[in-house]
């Protein structure tokens, strides 16, 4: 299945870069095809991912201008996006959220939450998470931010691969949060992994 074949309707709070019409669309699809290749060595996977991250960061800059930016990677895989975004947005700060998925229950398990002190009232939280499968971890993280009193209207999610089930869940539970993703894949398998996806993004990016 090609990315162009995913013609299902997306929720209104989702921007899918692979569906956009611009001069970089063929380059984006090339990068996605490489990332989906399970035989690609981690060095080539990382290089390709970084090239795609660069395009995404450039596309996001207009949305973030004139705001304090709090980059919020979801550990571990979200750390892959951090260097590119920090280099593009020099005055950004870091919010650390550590939530892992229990592989037996597919439920989120938190282990870290640290927000910078004294942030601006209109600061933009930019959550970095390359894969969103069930959205359990993402919903948990958003709930943590909401509980601390942060305005969910000022939260943007950056991803590469999202499952349709995940974007539907986020639309239902957090409709004010906007998702910017490279592609939305149609289904999850019996192990709750994205199909076709790219495998475990963190393992493939970090070579683990």
C-alpha positions in Angstrom: 0.0 0.0 0.0 1.4 3.4 -1.0 0.9 6.5 1.1 -1.2 8.0 -1.7 -3.7 5.1 -1.4 -4.7 6.1 2.2 -7.7 8.1 1.1 -9.8 7.9 4.3 -11.0 11.0 5.9 -8.9 12.5 8.6 -10.2 14.4 11.7 -10.1 18.2 11.4 -7.2 18.5 13.9 -4.8 16.5 11.8 -2.4 17.9 9.2 -0.9 15.1 7.1 2.2 16.3 5.2 2.2 13.4 2.7 -1.3 14.6 1.5 -0.2 18.2 0.9 0.5 19.6 -2.5 3.9 21.1 -2.6 7.2 20.9 -4.4 8.7 18.6 -1.8 6.0 15.9 -1.9 8.0 13.4 -4.1 11.0 13.8 -1.8 8.8 13.2 1.2 7.5 10.0 -0.3 11.0 8.8 -1.1 12.0 9.3 2.5 8.9 7.4 3.8 9.6 4.5 1.4 13.2 4.2 2.7 12.0 4.3 6.3 9.5 1.6 5.7 12.2 -0.7 4.3 12.9 -3.1 7.1 16.3 -4.0 5.5 17.6 -0.5 5.7 20.7 -0.3 8.1 20.2 1.9 11.1 22.8 4.4 9.8 20.8 4.9 6.6 17.5 4.9 8.6 18.9 7.6 10.9 20.2 9.8 8.0 16.8 9.5 6.1 14.8 10.3 9.2 16.9 13.4 9.9 16.3 14.6 6.3 12.6 14.2 6.8 12.8 15.8 10.2 14.4 18.8 8.6 11.5 19.3 6.1 9.0 19.0 9.0 10.8 21.5 11.2 10.9 24.0 8.3 7.2 23.5 7.7 6.4 24.0 11.4 8.4 27.3 11.9 5.5 29.6 10.7 3.2 28.0 13.3 5.6 28.7 16.1 6.9 32.2 15.3 6.3 34.8 18.0 5.8 32.2 20.7 8.1 30.7 23.3 8.6 27.1 22.3 8.8 24.2 24.7 10.1 21.2 22.9 8.6 18.1 24.5 10.0 14.8 23.2 8.4 11.6 24.5 11.3 9.5 25.6 12.8 7.5 24.0 11.9 7.7 20.3 10.9 11.4 20.5 14.6 12.3 21.3 15.3 11.6 17.6 13.5 14.7 16.6 15.1 16.9 19.2 18.4 18.0 17.6 16.8 19.2 14.4 14.1 21.2 16.2 16.6 22.7 18.6 18.8 23.8 15.8 15.9 25.4 13.9 14.3 27.1 16.9 17.3 28.5 18.9 15.3 30.0 21.8 13.4 26.7 22.5 13.4 25.1 25.9 12.9 21.5 26.9 10.1 19.7 28.7 10.9 16.1 29.5 8.2 13.4 29.5 9.1 9.8 30.0 6.3 7.4 29.3 6.9 3.8 28.2 4.4 1.4 26.7 3.9 -1.9 28.6 4.4 -4.5 25.8 2.1 -6.9 27.5 -0.9 -4.6 28.2 -0.1 -1.8 25.7 -0.8 0.7 28.5 1.4 3.7 29.3 3.7 3.7 32.3 5.2 7.1 33.3 8.7 7.6 34.8 9.6 11.2 34.1 7.8 14.6 33.9 9.8 17.9 34.1 8.6 21.2 32.8 10.7 24.4 32.6 9.9 27.0 35.3 8.3 30.4 34.5 7.1 29.8 31.0 5.1 32.3 29.0 1.3 32.0 29.2 1.1 31.5 25.4 4.1 29.2 25.2 3.7 26.5 22.6 4.4 23.0 23.7 5.6 21.0 20.7 5.4 17.3 21.5 7.8 15.2 19.5 6.8 11.5 19.0 7.7 9.8 15.7 5.1 7.0 16.0 1.6 7.2 17.5 0.0 3.7 17.5 -2.8 3.4 20.1 -2.3 7.0 21.4 -2.3 5.7 24.9 1.0 7.2 25.7 0.2 10.5 24.0 -3.2 10.8 25.8 -1.5 10.1 29.1 1.1 12.8 28.4 -1.5 15.3 27.4 -3.4 14.5 30.5 -0.3 15.2 32.6 0.1 18.6 30.9 -3.7 19.4 31.4 -3.5 18.4 35.1 -0.6 20.9 35.6 -2.9 23.6 34.1 -1.3 24.1 30.7 -3.6 25.3 27.9 -4.2 22.4 25.5 -4.9 24.9 22.7 -1.2 25.7 22.8 0.0 22.2 22.1 1.2 20.9 18.8 2.1 17.2 18.1 4.8 16.3 15.6 4.9 12.8 14.3 6.0 10.7 11.3 3.7 7.6 11.4 0.3 7.7 13.1 -2.4 5.0 13.1 -5.9 6.1 12.1 -7.1 4.7 15.4 -4.8 7.0 17.2 -5.8 10.2 15.4 -9.5 9.3 16.0 -8.8 8.8 19.7 -6.9 12.1 20.0 -9.7 13.9 18.1 -12.3 12.5 20.5 -10.4 13.1 23.7 -8.3 16.2 22.9 -9.9 18.0 19.9 -8.1 21.2 20.7 -4.6 19.7 20.2 -3.4 19.8 16.6 -1.4 16.8 15.1 1.1 17.3 12.4 2.2 14.0 10.9 3.9 12.8 7.8 1.5 10.0 7.2 -1.5 8.2 8.7 -1.5 4.5 8.3 -4.8 2.6 8.4 -4.6 -0.2 10.9 -2.8 -1.7 13.9 -1.8 -5.4 14.0 -2.7 -7.8 16.8 0.3 -6.5 18.8 -0.9 -2.9 18.4 1.9 -1.9 16.0 1.2 0.4 13.1 0.6 -1.3 9.7 2.5 -0.8 7.4 4.5 1.5 9.7 8.3 1.1 9.8 8.9 -1.2 12.8 10.1 0.1 16.1 11.2 3.6 15.2 13.4 4.1 18.3 15.2 0.8 17.9 15.8 1.5 14.2 17.0 5.1 14.7 19.3 4.5 17.7 20.5 1.1 16.4 19.3 -0.9 19.5 
